[in-house]
Structure formats: C-alpha cells, structure tokens
Amino acid sequence: MKKRNLGSVLKVSAIGLGCMGMSHAYGGADEADAIRALHHAIEIGVTFFDTAEVYGPFTNEVLVGKGLKPYRDKVTIATKFGFRISDSDGVARQLDGVDSRPENVRAVAEASLKRLGIDVIDLFYQHRVDPNVPIEETVGAMADLVKVGKVRTLGLSEASAATIRRAHAIHPIAAVQSEYSLWTRDPEANVLDTCRDLGIGFVPYSPLGRGMLTGALKLSDLGANDFRRGLPRFQGENFDANAALVAKLGEIAANKGVTAAQLALAWVLAQGDFIVPIPGARKIRHIEDNAAAADIVLSPEERDMLGAIITPEAAAGARYTEAMQAMTNL
C-alpha cells in the first residue's frame, strides 16, 4: 500500500485501521475473528492501527496488543488517554469526565504499555482536551515520556487550531485525530490549514460516517447497545433521510466501478497528502475494500462534485449529542 507521513517521524500506510469496533461501541467481534482480521490487514499492507484506553475500557488495547504482537516491527500503534475512568460499586467502569493532569498522563502511558505488551507507544494522543489543565502542562508531561523512550510521537484529538499551535510550541505534534468525512467537515474551518502549515499529519476517524457512507447500513443492523443509537444522525427519520442521501453516493460509485465506501475514502484522501484516514472494520472483506481505496485517484472535478453532493448541511441530525460536541474544538 502507498505510504504517507505523519509529522517528521512516522511513515504509515495511506489508510489505517480503527480498531475500536472490534471490541467496543458497535457490538464487537469474536476475539479469534478480530485477530485474524488484524493479521489480514497487515498482509495487505496496512501498517497503522488505532486504539485507546477508553475502548472497553481497557479491553481493546489488550486485543490489539495480542493481535499485533507477531508483527510489532512492521506496525505503528496509536493509543489515547484523557478520560477519567472510575469504578461503580467496584465493578462497572464508567466515564467520569476528562483528566489530562500530568500524573494521569504518566499513569495511563504505563498502563497502556502493559496492556498492549509493547516497550514504546508509537503515537500517544490526548483523546480530548481537558479545559481544567493548560495544554502546555499536558504536552510537557507527554514530552517527558518521549525523552525516556516510552513514547515515540505525540498527538491530539478533536483539538482547536489554537490549542494545536500552543501544543506544538511545547513539543512537535505528529498528528491530530478528529472526525472528518463527506458529512462531517468541522476540521475544514481551520484545523486542516493549521496541520498543513505546521507539518502535522491529520488522521480522520469515522471517515465512513460510522458506517452510513458505505450505503449498506440498516437501522436493524444496530444492536440495542450500539453506540450509534444515541447519535442524532442514526435516529428515526434522520436515519432514513441520511440513507436516501447516501444512495446518491452509491450511484456515483457504481458509475466509477468502485464501492460507496471506497469513493468516500478516496474523497478524504484527496484533501491532502498529510491525511491518513482510519476507517473502522471488523470483517476481512471490509478491510480489503477500504484498503483498495488508497489506489483510487479522483480528479479535482470529481472531488469537488462529491463534496457538493454529500455535505454536513444536507445530513439530517447532528454528529454528536450536545454534551459530546461540547468536548470538541477546545
């Protein structure tokens, strides 16, 4: 697969793999099937894998570490910290706000290294900006982890352009991860330009609109506990309206001889050579389909045409609840 740079240190496959759904949020998969999928991704050229402490919590890092262990020297592993995770009655883990205090940064790094079974984290993201801790303090603690060899490079997620610049002034930021796709364009306001100006890679998560942009998702596919059932775009009439919108993408894709998912990923890739999307997938056929998008070349006219047909304004419903949206662009 073609490679792209994230900052000045990391060179990764042009399309990575978001591993969250293998054990969290979307229903998960059998462990053996998930590991086979991870191995197959590597066999077809995927080298960039994304997880986080909060996925599970904790269980996704264990799965990813176990699956990638035989190929450690061939892959780049990214994980994230930044949520406060507490026990309820000593059993059920729950999210309880954000926590980017330096002591938590260090504690999570140590715990993530153990769960992943690795000696160094290739890319360590702050998952959400903590409004109660200056970004300089957080990045300073992250930079200390680089100095002692426990982390290779640093990243931020869903941060504002101003925060990215402040963070980058303390220690080079290799990548910024935020939601970005045909129907979610928030980073276009100023984050993409900031990354381009500073030489920072940009890593879109949910580049397929959490499955909607594949054109194959049905409301009945979502289990009772599926995370998407709580998002406005996947509820009731909004879901039906968005499915109709995505049908237009499917028609264009069919005329080009590709799938809707491939066309949606090709559009993201066409926005800049510093962009590396990480579509989530649990099944081998979806991983193969997504990876093939790296070879699709869109003309400027095709890129603009797609961007005008599928837009955030045309989508029914917000991408997040108000509470979740309030944690972004800080």
C-alpha positions in Angstrom: 0.0 0.0 0.0 1.1 3.6 -0.6 2.6 5.3 2.5 2.1 8.8 4.0 3.9 10.8 6.6 2.5 11.8 10.0 4.8 14.6 11.1 8.5 14.1 10.5 9.0 10.7 12.2 6.1 8.4 11.3 5.6 6.9 7.8 2.4 4.7 7.7 0.0 3.1 5.3 -2.1 5.7 3.5 -5.2 4.0 5.1 -5.0 2.8 8.7 -7.4 0.6 10.7 -9.5 1.9 13.6 -9.8 -1.0 16.0 -12.4 0.3 18.4 -15.3 -1.6 16.9 -13.6 -4.9 17.3 -14.5 -4.9 21.0 -16.3 -1.7 21.8 -19.3 0.6 20.9 -20.6 -1.3 17.8 -21.1 -4.8 19.3 -17.6 -6.2 19.0 -16.4 -9.4 17.3 -15.2 -12.8 18.4 -11.6 -12.4 19.5 -10.2 -15.0 17.1 -12.0 -13.4 14.2 -10.7 -10.0 15.3 -7.2 -11.2 15.4 -7.5 -12.9 12.0 -8.7 -9.5 10.7 -5.8 -7.7 12.2 -3.3 -10.2 10.6 -5.0 -9.9 7.3 -4.8 -6.1 7.4 -1.1 -6.4 7.8 -0.8 -8.9 5.0 -2.4 -6.5 2.5 -0.3 -3.5 3.6 -2.0 -1.8 6.5 0.6 -0.7 9.0 -1.2 1.9 11.1 -3.5 0.7 14.0 -5.6 2.9 16.3 -6.9 2.1 19.8 -7.5 3.8 23.1 -7.6 3.2 26.8 -11.3 4.1 27.0 -12.3 1.5 24.4 -13.8 -1.1 26.7 -12.4 0.5 28.8 -9.0 -1.2 28.5 -10.1 -4.4 26.6 -9.4 -3.0 23.1 -5.8 -2.3 23.9 -5.3 -5.9 25.2 -6.9 -7.2 22.0 -4.8 -5.0 19.7 -1.6 -5.8 21.5 -2.3 -9.5 21.3 -3.2 -9.4 17.6 -0.2 -7.3 16.6 2.5 -8.9 18.8 3.8 -11.2 16.0 4.2 -8.1 13.7 5.4 -5.5 16.1 8.4 -4.4 14.0 6.1 -3.9 11.0 3.3 -1.7 12.5 2.7 1.7 14.0 0.4 1.6 17.1 -1.5 4.6 18.3 -3.4 4.8 21.5 -5.1 7.6 23.5 -5.6 8.9 27.1 -7.6 11.7 28.6 -10.8 10.4 30.1 -11.4 9.8 33.8 -12.5 6.2 34.2 -14.0 5.2 37.5 -15.4 2.1 39.1 -19.1 2.0 40.0 -19.5 -0.3 43.0 -16.1 -1.7 42.2 -17.4 -3.5 39.2 -18.7 -1.5 36.3 -16.3 1.0 34.8 -17.7 4.3 33.6 -16.5 7.6 32.2 -16.4 10.5 34.6 -15.2 13.5 32.7 -11.7 14.2 31.4 -8.3 14.1 33.1 -5.1 15.3 31.4 -3.2 16.1 34.6 0.5 15.2 34.2 0.2 12.4 36.8 -2.6 10.8 34.8 -0.7 11.1 31.6 2.1 9.2 33.1 -0.1 6.6 34.7 -2.1 5.9 31.6 1.1 5.5 29.5 2.4 2.9 31.8 -0.9 1.0 31.9 -1.3 1.2 28.1 2.2 -0.1 27.5 1.4 -3.1 29.7 -2.0 -3.8 28.1 -0.5 -3.5 24.6 2.5 -5.6 25.6 5.0 -3.2 23.9 8.0 -1.2 25.0 7.1 2.1 23.3 3.9 3.7 22.1 4.4 4.9 18.6 1.8 7.7 18.7 0.2 8.8 22.0 -2.8 11.1 21.7 -4.6 13.3 24.2 -8.1 11.9 23.5 -10.0 15.1 24.5 -8.6 18.4 25.6 -9.0 19.0 29.3 -10.3 22.6 29.9 -9.0 22.4 33.5 -5.4 21.7 32.6 -3.3 24.0 30.4 -2.3 22.2 27.3 1.3 23.2 28.0 1.3 21.1 31.2 -0.2 18.1 29.5 2.1 18.2 26.5 5.0 18.8 28.8 4.2 15.5 30.6 3.8 13.8 27.2 7.1 15.1 26.0 8.8 13.7 29.1 7.5 10.3 28.0 9.3 10.8 24.7 12.5 11.7 26.5 12.6 8.5 28.5 11.7 6.4 25.4 8.2 5.2 26.4 6.5 7.2 23.6 7.8 8.0 20.1 5.5 10.8 18.9 2.6 12.9 20.3 -0.9 13.6 19.1 -4.1 15.5 19.9 -7.7 14.6 19.2 -10.6 17.0 18.5 -8.5 20.0 19.5 -8.9 23.5 18.2 -6.4 25.2 15.9 -5.3 27.5 18.8 -4.7 24.5 21.1 -2.8 22.7 18.4 -0.4 25.7 17.9 0.1 26.0 21.7 0.8 22.3 22.0 3.2 22.2 19.0 5.2 25.1 20.6 6.0 22.8 23.5 6.8 19.7 21.6 6.3 18.7 17.9 2.8 17.2 17.4 2.9 14.4 14.8 -0.8 14.0 14.2 -4.2 15.4 15.0 -7.1 13.0 15.0 -10.7 14.3 14.6 -13.8 13.1 12.9 -13.8 14.0 9.2 -15.8 12.7 6.2 -18.0 13.9 3.5 -20.8 14.6 6.0 -18.6 15.9 8.9 -16.3 18.8 7.9 -15.6 20.6 11.1 -11.8 20.5 10.6 -12.1 22.5 7.4 -12.8 25.6 9.4 -9.1 26.0 10.4 -7.7 22.7 11.8 -6.7 21.3 8.4 -4.9 24.5 7.4 -3.1 24.6 10.8 -1.9 21.0 10.4 -0.8 21.8 6.8 1.1 24.9 8.0 2.9 23.2 10.9 3.7 19.9 9.1 1.3 17.9 11.3 -0.4 14.8 10.0 -4.2 14.7 10.1 -6.0 11.4 11.0 -9.7 11.3 10.3 -11.7 8.9 12.4 -15.2 7.8 11.2 -14.3 8.7 7.6 -17.2 6.4 6.5 -19.7 8.2 8.8 -19.7 5.4 11.3 -20.8 3.1 8.5 -23.5 5.2 7.0 -21.4 6.3 4.0 -21.0 2.7 2.9 -24.6 2.7 1.8 -25.0 -0.8 3.3 -26.0 0.1 6.9 -29.6 -0.6 8.0 -31.1 0.6 11.3 -31.9 -3.0 12.1 -28.1 -3.7 12.0 -27.6 -1.7 15.1 -27.8 -3.7 18.3 -29.6 -2.4 21.4 -26.4 -1.3 22.9 -24.8 0.1 19.8 -23.2 3.5 20.4 -24.7 4.9 17.2 -28.3 4.6 18.5 -27.5 7.5 20.8 -26.4 9.8 18.0 -28.9 12.1 16.3 -28.0 11.1 12.7 -28.9 7.5 13.4 -32.3 8.0 15.0 -35.7 7.6 13.4 -36.5 9.9 10.4 -32.9 11.2 10.4 -31.6 7.7 9.6 -34.0 7.3 6.7 -33.2 10.8 5.3 -29.5 10.1 5.6 -29.8 6.7 3.9 -31.5 8.4 1.0 -28.7 11.0 0.8 -26.1 8.3 0.7 -27.9 6.5 -2.1 -26.6 9.3 -4.4 -23.1 8.4 -3.4 -23.7 4.8 -4.3 -24.9 5.8 -7.8 -21.8 7.8 -8.4 -19.6 5.0 -7.1 -21.3 2.4 -9.3 -20.7 4.5 -12.4 -17.0 4.7 -11.5 -16.8 1.0 -10.8 -16.0 1.3 -7.1 -18.0 0.9 -3.8 -19.5 3.8 -2.0 -17.1 3.2 0.9 -14.1 3.4 -1.4 -15.4 6.6 -3.0 -15.9 8.2 0.4 -12.4 7.3 1.5 -10.9 8.4 -1.8 -12.5 11.8 -1.2 -10.9 12.1 2.2 -7.5 11.1 0.9 -7.8 13.7 -1.9 -8.0 16.5 0.6 -4.2 16.4 1.2 -1.2 14.1 1.3 -0.8 14.6 5.0 -4.2 12.9 5.7 -4.4 9.3 6.8 -7.9 8.0 7.5 -8.6 5.2 9.9 -11.9 3.5 8.9 -13.0 1.0 11.5 -13.7 -2.5 10.3 -14.2 -5.9 11.9 -14.6 -8.1 8.8 -11.8 -9.0 6.4 -13.9 -8.1 3.3 -14.5 -4.6 4.6 -10.8 -4.2 5.5 -9.9 -5.2 1.9 -12.5 -2.9 0.4 -11.2 0.0 2.4 -7.6 -0.6 1.7 -8.2 -0.7 -2.0 -9.4 2.9 -1.8 -5.8 4.1 -1.5 -5.4 3.3 -5.2 -8.3 5.4 -6.4 -7.4 8.8 -7.9 -10.0 11.5 -8.1 -9.8 14.4 -10.4 -10.2 17.9 -8.8 -13.6 18.0 -10.6 -14.7 14.6 -9.1 -13.5 15.7 -5.6 -15.5 19.0 -5.8 -18.6 17.3 -7.2 -18.7 14.7 -4.4 -18.1 17.4 -1.8 -21.1 19.3 -3.1 -23.5 16.4 -3.1 -22.8 14.9 0.3 -22.5 17.8 2.8 -23.0 18.3 6.6 -25.8 20.7 5.7 -27.6 18.0 3.7 -27.2 15.5 6.5 -30.2 15.1 8.9 -29.2 15.5 12.6 -26.0 16.5 14.4 -23.0 14.2 14.5 -22.9 14.2 18.3 -25.2 15.0 21.2 -24.7 18.4 22.7 -22.7 17.1 25.6 -20.3 15.2 23.4 -20.0 18.1 20.9 -19.1 20.4 23.8 -15.9 18.3 24.4 -14.6 19.1 20.9 -12.7 22.0 19.4 -11.4 23.2 22.7 
